[in-house]
């Protein structure tokens, strides 16, 4: 089920994620769309299936290769005559994980590109609202060409609603390519590169989206998981400085807040140790400038080093510039861009992040301590999250896991309840309360749809809302991914829910409220 509530600044909906669209349909030279941008002209492709125009793989920055590796991306600085091809996605940025390798995507350092999907036939001065999707993947993998992020379906729904919008998706640097940190990186001013990439893409949209019929003053940034963490980071960037790059934001299952307790002192500096290991493996130990040496390592050699070295958890770092303080401290100080938000979580987020194999109280205590909890906090959390399987999460799992589910651990339901609150639900509530206290609009959703193809131990897990938001009822992209098509073998009510959710997202992008989603068109 999907739970709804409406009060003050809080209005529950349903969630999801999105990105570009797959290149289905044909194109002929007589109907290829063109667009004149600041640097030159591109031609895209016409998609007759959805009556849309697609412009794919357009660079928004100079290639971050050679000496521009491990540096903030630079704006484009050249122009051209004639027309350039924008009919295919670029390679994804280097990433390590299922969202990259299972889908068989090509990767490259030259990957900072943007995709634009618009309804066919709109005037160049149409000034349509704009939704800019930032993909998830733990900041370590994924990309805008993932077919599960097909923007065609939701753009088509917006046309049916007579409230069309222009959809945009981007690539940004991932893993250590985009989020490396150390004393050397700090000295070079090269922290948070992936987030800086996103910022540069937003500036490109501000300067160029009008040529596609979009309104640069009506941009909504939108993401899921690490994409939502990215959206939050853009809200807090430069101490909440409002550069006029977006007017609203959608955050699905992510905020980016630090959620370890930090009550137990850790030994060493994991980032500096990680950097030192990379330098050693790349044979840069004796270099006078180790970061410059890393810039000169052949691409695939460096990729092998990164892929074989255990990394800390990638995320935003306090670099004194892009992020002047921890994100939760910025929120408490009121240093964030003051725009309406739509934010939410899935019911069983904890099944994504919870640790398997916890069977005893001793293992449970060690699990809490691993997040920096001291003895008093462990005792408090144990009382708040008792080992009572009859009331634990996920609701679809009755009692303790048995049989093929035994690997989850006897205390799995306890782990899921705690982990989901710690990683997602508490952060969502905390952020919306601060938004409301600042007299800002915050729509909050709670998604609780159970998919037959998932194990009872998964419940309504992380990422499951994405297909509904995209209105991807065909399950495009799920056949090759490590994910279950949430519509396979399900009743028509699932399709109807996808229509409702996608319309809510369209309504928020267009009107900054999800509640203008019905009665706009056809049944």
Order of alpha helices (4+ residues) and beta strands (2+ residues): beta-beta-beta-beta-beta-beta-beta-beta-beta-alpha-beta-beta-beta-alpha-beta-alpha-alpha-alpha-beta-alpha-beta-alpha-alpha-alpha-alpha-beta-alpha-alpha-alpha-alpha-alpha-beta-alpha-alpha
